[in-house]
Amino acid sequence: MESALWNNIMDMTQNDFFQDRRFFFDDAKATAEYALRYSPDECRKIIRTADDTIEQRFIFNLRWDLEQTQVPVVFDDIDWLYQPGDDPEFIYAFNRMRFWICLGQAYAITGDEKYARCFVSQLMHWIRTVPFSPESKAWRTIETGIRMEHWCKAIQYFRGSPCLTDDVIDAFVRSVTEHAEYIMGVWNSYNLLSNWGILANHGLFVASVVLPEDDRTIIWRKTAVERLAAEAEIQIYDDGVHWEQSAMYHNEVLHCMLDVVLLAQRFSIDLPPSFTERIHKAALASALMQKPDGSEPMSGDSDDIDQRDLTEKSAYIFSDPVIRSFGEDHMTFDAVWDAGADAASIYEGMESKPSPMLSAFPDSGHVVYRCGDTYLSFKDGPIGAGHSHADQTHVDLAFGGCDILIDPGRYTYVDKPERYEFKDSSAHNLVTIDGMNSYVKKDSWEYSKMSESYGLKWKEKGGMAFIKGGHLGYIFSSSFVSRKIVAVDPSIIVVIDECYGRGRHTMDGYWHFSEKGDVEILSDQSFSFCQGDCRASFAVLNAESAVSFGSRISRHYNQASENVSVKVSRGYEDFGSLITVISLGSGSISPVKLPVKSNFKGITFSDKEIEAVKIGEYILVVSHYEWGSPTDSFSVDGHTGWGRLVVFGLGDRDIGTVLEA
């Protein structure tokens, strides 16, 4: 390999390696003091993880460990390719070495050389015992890329330690060079479209900056930027959402891209403006979808992860006041270590700007509603990749910072019944027809029949919000499913499910709740959820039954808790609807159906044409088919109106608020 860097490794000292350069954090002492001041619990957890690493006791339960484990594995002699059980994800997580960053942070906080000695010992052991092999589970390109990031970040914490001898620097640079050259040789359509490509080439970019510059690292950097720009262009929709339709993998991609933009800013590296703009959009999308407690939605293959470190880094990097409004007052632990205490000071002084009531992402099919204490997210877009679930028209709902309706998560990637327990349509808050999935699975990652989403709409008007979407998941049985959501005000949410088709069918509405509350069935048409002061009442018009059933929720990989869900059912012929009125807070509203009359024809419309519901001081009118020919309007309870979805409030006599014309 022709490289001045490679040829001069044997002469490289610590000073030669680090030079006078800043990468992520700058002053380790100042950053450690900031972390201790504002994140003392996290500091203690990191030190425990570092101590476990010294004892060769490994459990992967850090926030951004992609596939967490629940049972520790203890080694007398480390076997880097050891696999407990039927899931190889342990090997992958083990060979990413996120725990070496914990060693570095513990070293920065305590100054104890035992952490540096452990880092050096395990580094040298891995280099000796895990030689390069593209067939090895330790050398998948995703692990290779993540390792380059973690190694290059970890070694910075030990700057000045006597443990970083010339031999260690030599071995480190040789191995990272081997990693980088491997990634340089891997480029195909799969890497262009998969998050693997971004994670691998992000590692290549980080290595190209952290290793001292020479002719070869310049080529790595140029190649990494070209590949990452192409990957961002194809993988991130124009609305900013990653195409794989998993909040966690969107955030993992965002994490990588934020590293690239941050290092480019600090080293005056030119990035294509379109690339930086696209990452800014991805950062904004992540923030706008963030749940009130700071966590990411558990959509697709995702865990319940507090994502505010990404939000805070994004706000700082892009100087974005809307993103800033979703962060903490002070930078959280991971954010400050990636940006530095000086960056945290700048972040603290930034202005905040509130987000809109409705945030829509039309390419990926997401809409988020925020108003007062209420948060609702709706998904009706393309299925994406293998990390996505059969979840078109799914909703999440939170109130007062408390989860009410939730996506149950993922649990495992192993191709066994538990995979589909969490991935199928019935695991989500949506309607199924005749007990079938809207998608047909082929295996853990692939579907043999997919669906097409249709008709995504959203509108904010008169302080109200309207969202709509449908899909062709049941077109093989001559059925079409549509869902309309109306936020009449922050405490009243109406969900209207419409099923169109030939012949007799059954529609089942599934509602999955947070396991932290209690669910009670009140009647065949009503049920409730309660968690402390967080209360929600559900009344379902047209339902024939409402039953609770045992389910599970998986907030983290390899972890599942018992839960209670509700299934609401009704039979129908040709057309059927379920109208669910959700009352949030201490009050409970009993909706009442009202007759709707034609002003022109003098007839009363059937429920298959138009339905009206009185909800407290409001009347909601929804039409299921076009009915207004030739020049007709409707009347209901003294109100006159026209449109497919109209809401009349207290004092309205005519017209009302037309949310869908």
Disulfide bonds with the S-S distance in Angstrom:
none
